[in-house]
């Protein structure tokens, strides 16, 4: 394991991370990776669950942009911004959702994405706030 991965793991330890992801298998991998890094994961599978969970105390969030049923993460983004919580976008629809993603103005990871890259992006979001 390289040092950047070790640093990412240490930096997420004790943090609470909101993960909103509608693809269950992807969410399981991400959640497991974050928990292994010492984080507490708060998970929402869709927009409704994400909006419920965003009210909990969280340090940083990873949001799938497209949440099915023509829903996007925009309402969650608004609540996170109002609370000053940093976030990273995670999307397999970068080309189709280009304008939406650009307008949000947050770091974007394109699916599929290595779990170490996700951890590093979340650490960076915490640092830059």
Residue frames as qw, qx, qy, qz and C-alpha x, y, z in Angstrom:
[[0.000, 0.890, 0.456, 0.000, 0.00, 0.00, 0.00],
 [0.435, 0.439, -0.034, 0.786, 1.44, 3.40, -0.93],
 [0.237, -0.215, -0.465, 0.825, 1.77, 6.30, 1.48],
 [0.264, -0.102, -0.175, -0.943, -0.93, 8.39, -0.20],
 [0.616, -0.327, -0.629, -0.345, -3.42, 5.61, 0.50],
 [0.518, -0.291, -0.628, 0.502, -2.26, 5.42, 4.12],
 [0.054, -0.059, -0.182, 0.980, -2.65, 9.19, 4.48],
 [0.439, -0.221, -0.404, -0.771, -6.15, 9.02, 3.03],
 [0.625, -0.353, -0.696, -0.014, -7.14, 6.29, 5.44],
 [0.393, -0.250, -0.504, 0.727, -5.80, 8.19, 8.45],
 [0.062, -0.023, -0.022, -0.998, -7.47, 11.43, 7.37],
 [0.532, -0.281, -0.478, -0.639, -10.93, 9.82, 7.12],
 [0.452, -0.198, -0.806, 0.328, -10.68, 8.12, 10.49],
 [0.108, -0.417, -0.583, 0.689, -13.41, 9.35, 12.80],
 [0.210, 0.162, -0.207, -0.942, -15.19, 11.32, 10.07],
 [0.500, 0.424, 0.695, -0.295, -18.86, 10.87, 9.20],
 [0.010, 0.221, -0.593, -0.774, -19.41, 10.60, 5.45],
 [0.645, 0.430, 0.369, -0.512, -22.73, 10.81, 3.65],
 [0.126, -0.147, 0.819, 0.540, -22.81, 8.54, 0.59],
 [0.625, 0.455, 0.318, -0.549, -25.77, 8.91, -1.75],
 [0.083, 0.342, -0.817, -0.456, -25.57, 6.29, -4.49],
 [0.781, 0.134, 0.113, -0.599, -28.42, 4.53, -6.26],
 [0.764, 0.311, -0.557, -0.094, -26.34, 1.62, -7.56],
 [0.805, -0.553, 0.104, -0.188, -26.29, -0.78, -4.62],
 [0.934, 0.008, -0.027, 0.357, -23.16, -2.75, -5.56],
 [0.399, 0.584, -0.151, 0.691, -21.15, 0.42, -6.08],
 [0.408, -0.734, 0.127, -0.528, -22.44, 1.78, -2.77],
 [0.928, -0.372, -0.007, 0.025, -21.47, -1.41, -0.95],
 [0.788, 0.220, -0.103, 0.566, -17.88, -1.19, -2.24],
 [0.123, 0.661, -0.126, 0.730, -17.58, 2.51, -1.40],
 [0.614, -0.671, 0.044, -0.413, -19.14, 2.14, 2.04],
 [0.949, -0.232, -0.059, 0.204, -16.90, -0.79, 2.93],
 [0.629, 0.378, -0.121, 0.669, -13.80, 1.08, 1.78],
 [0.106, -0.698, 0.118, -0.698, -14.70, 4.16, 3.83],
 [0.792, -0.564, 0.017, -0.235, -15.47, 2.08, 6.91],
 [0.907, -0.005, -0.109, 0.406, -12.12, 0.32, 6.54],
 [0.370, 0.508, -0.136, 0.766, -10.56, 3.80, 6.54],
 [0.272, -0.226, -0.621, 0.700, -12.16, 4.40, 9.94],
 [0.240, -0.112, -0.103, -0.959, -15.07, 6.55, 8.77],
 [0.338, 0.363, 0.761, -0.418, -18.69, 6.26, 9.80],
 [0.029, -0.098, -0.643, -0.759, -20.88, 6.01, 6.70],
 [0.417, 0.438, 0.487, -0.630, -24.39, 7.42, 6.46],
 [0.157, 0.003, 0.802, 0.577, -25.94, 5.93, 3.32],
 [0.521, 0.480, 0.307, -0.636, -28.86, 6.99, 1.18],
 [0.511, 0.132, 0.778, 0.343, -29.96, 5.04, -1.89],
 [0.224, 0.643, 0.561, 0.471, -32.12, 7.72, -3.51],
 [0.054, 0.518, -0.001, 0.854, -33.01, 11.40, -3.32],
 [0.611, -0.643, -0.202, -0.415, -35.55, 10.95, -0.52],
 [0.862, -0.375, -0.196, 0.279, -33.13, 9.00, 1.67],
 [0.554, 0.236, -0.091, 0.793, -30.31, 11.40, 0.86],
 [0.151, -0.629, -0.059, -0.760, -32.42, 14.37, 1.93],
 [0.763, -0.599, -0.181, -0.165, -33.30, 12.61, 5.19],
 [0.860, -0.211, -0.127, 0.446, -29.69, 11.70, 5.96],
 [0.399, 0.521, -0.048, 0.753, -28.22, 15.10, 5.06],
 [0.397, -0.785, -0.035, -0.474, -29.80, 16.44, 8.25],
 [0.876, -0.411, -0.112, 0.226, -27.49, 14.27, 10.38],
 [0.243, -0.863, 0.364, 0.251, -24.10, 15.56, 11.55],
 [0.895, 0.280, 0.192, 0.290, -21.73, 14.82, 8.65],
 [0.421, -0.625, 0.263, 0.602, -18.23, 15.96, 7.77],
 [0.102, 0.417, -0.594, -0.680, -18.18, 15.37, 3.99],
 [0.757, 0.323, 0.441, -0.360, -20.36, 13.76, 1.31],
 [0.134, -0.179, 0.800, 0.557, -20.00, 11.69, -1.86],
 [0.549, 0.452, 0.369, -0.598, -22.98, 12.20, -4.16],
 [0.387, 0.250, 0.765, 0.450, -24.04, 10.33, -7.26],
 [0.123, 0.164, -0.134, -0.969, -25.36, 13.04, -9.57],
 [0.572, -0.046, -0.475, -0.667, -28.12, 11.01, -11.24],
 [0.281, -0.142, 0.810, -0.494, -30.34, 9.23, -8.73],
 [0.052, 0.270, 0.940, 0.203, -32.84, 7.59, -11.05],
 [0.067, 0.735, 0.667, -0.100, -36.43, 8.57, -11.85],
 [0.297, 0.727, 0.177, 0.593, -35.06, 11.76, -13.48],
 [0.473, -0.879, -0.050, 0.025, -33.85, 12.94, -10.06],
 [0.565, 0.518, -0.360, 0.532, -30.47, 14.52, -9.39],
 [0.597, -0.328, -0.487, 0.547, -28.55, 15.32, -6.25],
 [0.135, 0.516, 0.050, 0.844, -29.18, 19.09, -6.58],
 [0.530, -0.721, -0.156, -0.418, -31.56, 19.36, -3.57],
 [0.851, -0.396, -0.146, 0.312, -28.95, 17.57, -1.43],
 [0.547, 0.271, -0.021, 0.792, -26.22, 19.89, -2.76],
 [0.144, -0.703, -0.108, -0.688, -28.29, 22.91, -1.69],
 [0.725, -0.663, -0.112, -0.146, -28.66, 21.59, 1.86],
 [0.835, -0.141, -0.084, 0.526, -24.98, 20.68, 2.11],
 [0.352, 0.454, 0.016, 0.818, -23.95, 24.14, 0.94],
 [0.379, -0.751, -0.123, -0.527, -26.34, 25.79, 3.41],
 [0.822, -0.567, -0.016, 0.036, -24.67, 23.80, 6.19],
 [0.019, 0.860, -0.509, -0.027, -21.12, 24.37, 4.91],
 [0.809, -0.198, 0.551, 0.047, -20.48, 20.66, 4.34],
 [0.145, 0.564, -0.635, -0.508, -17.98, 19.86, 1.54],
 [0.839, 0.205, 0.465, -0.196, -18.85, 17.24, -1.04],
 [0.093, -0.358, 0.758, 0.537, -17.58, 15.37, -4.08],
 [0.765, 0.337, 0.015, -0.549, -19.70, 14.32, -7.06],
 [0.338, -0.208, 0.900, 0.180, -19.53, 10.78, -8.44],
 [0.656, 0.486, 0.175, -0.550, -21.16, 10.10, -11.78],
 [0.551, 0.037, 0.747, 0.370, -21.25, 7.68, -14.66],
 [0.370, 0.759, 0.516, 0.146, -23.19, 10.26, -16.69],
 [0.343, -0.531, 0.053, 0.773, -20.54, 12.98, -16.93],
 [0.149, 0.060, 0.549, 0.820, -21.11, 13.64, -20.63],
 [0.152, -0.592, -0.704, -0.361, -24.91, 13.60, -20.47],
 [0.383, -0.829, -0.383, 0.139, -25.03, 15.67, -17.28],
 [0.584, 0.192, -0.045, 0.787, -22.16, 17.98, -18.23],
 [0.054, -0.597, -0.074, -0.797, -24.00, 21.27, -17.75],
 [0.695, -0.646, -0.206, -0.240, -25.61, 20.18, -14.49],
 [0.838, -0.265, -0.157, 0.451, -22.26, 19.03, -13.13],
 [0.422, 0.335, -0.015, 0.842, -20.48, 22.20, -14.27],
 [0.271, -0.683, -0.144, -0.662, -23.15, 24.38, -12.64],
 [0.783, -0.576, -0.233, 0.042, -22.72, 22.59, -9.31],
 [0.216, 0.828, -0.374, 0.359, -19.03, 23.51, -9.32],
 [0.706, -0.554, 0.420, -0.136, -17.65, 20.70, -7.18],
 [0.081, -0.461, 0.856, 0.218, -14.95, 18.07, -7.68],
 [0.863, 0.221, -0.023, -0.454, -16.19, 15.28, -9.99],
 [0.313, -0.327, 0.883, 0.120, -15.12, 11.64, -10.11],
 [0.660, 0.263, -0.388, -0.587, -16.19, 9.64, -13.12],
 [0.796, -0.128, 0.554, -0.207, -17.49, 6.10, -12.63],
 [0.860, -0.406, -0.272, 0.146, -15.96, 3.64, -12.53],
 [0.042, 0.841, -0.362, 0.400, -13.52, 5.10, -10.04],
 [0.611, 0.109, -0.680, 0.390, -10.83, 3.46, -7.95],
 [0.565, -0.720, -0.402, 0.006, -11.73, 3.43, -4.25],
 [0.593, -0.317, -0.112, 0.732, -8.37, 4.98, -3.31],
 [0.153, 0.303, 0.269, 0.901, -9.16, 7.91, -5.62],
 [0.400, -0.695, -0.447, -0.396, -12.53, 8.37, -3.90],
 [0.654, -0.587, -0.303, 0.369, -10.88, 8.38, -0.48],
 [0.468, -0.090, 0.050, 0.877, -8.27, 10.93, -1.60],
 [0.035, -0.493, -0.381, -0.781, -10.96, 13.17, -3.11],
 [0.521, -0.729, -0.418, -0.147, -12.94, 13.13, 0.13],
 [0.635, -0.430, -0.160, 0.621, -9.80, 13.98, 2.13],
 [0.301, 0.163, 0.217, 0.914, -9.08, 16.86, -0.27],
 [0.243, -0.652, -0.443, -0.566, -12.66, 18.13, 0.12],
 [0.615, -0.679, -0.351, 0.196, -12.27, 18.08, 3.89],
 [0.567, -0.249, -0.003, 0.785, -9.02, 20.04, 3.66],
 [0.145, 0.197, 0.300, 0.922, -10.27, 22.66, 1.21],
 [0.131, 0.418, 0.634, -0.638, -13.74, 22.80, 2.77]]
